[in-house]
């Protein structure tokens, strides 16, 4: 169950990080950029951090090297 969670987490995070909510015609700006650009940049940085943490701490689980996944 843990392995499935760690494998699906990046996929779910990528779906959430797409700026779906920014389809309005209003162009709000923040730091001179549209707000959807800021959302995308923050999402990309967050995804990179998430992947670094998952690879660093959960490599053995996601690679299937735990004792629970061994077929006997």
ChimeraX attribute file (.defattr): number of C-alpha atoms within 10 A of each C-alpha:
attribute: neighborCount
match mode: 1-to-1
recipient: residues
	/A:1	5
	/A:2	9
	/A:3	16
	/A:4	10
	/A:5	10
	/A:6	16
	/A:7	14
	/A:8	10
	/A:9	13
	/A:10	16
	/A:11	11
	/A:12	10
	/A:13	14
	/A:14	12
	/A:15	10
	/A:16	11
	/A:17	17
	/A:18	14
	/A:19	15
	/A:20	9
	/A:21	7
	/A:22	14
	/A:23	9
	/A:24	7
	/A:25	6
	/A:26	8
	/A:27	12
	/A:28	11
	/A:29	12
	/A:30	11
	/A:31	7
	/A:32	8
	/A:33	11
	/A:34	14
	/A:35	15
	/A:36	19
	/A:37	14
	/A:38	16
	/A:39	14
	/A:40	14
	/A:41	12
	/A:42	13
	/A:43	18
	/A:44	15
	/A:45	11
	/A:46	14
	/A:47	16
	/A:48	13
	/A:49	12
	/A:50	15
	/A:51	15
	/A:52	12
	/A:53	12
	/A:54	17
	/A:55	15
	/A:56	10
	/A:57	11
	/A:58	15
	/A:59	14
	/A:60	12
	/A:61	19
	/A:62	17
	/A:63	12
	/A:64	12
	/A:65	11
	/A:66	11
	/A:67	8
	/A:68	8
	/A:69	11
	/A:70	8
	/A:71	5
	/A:72	3
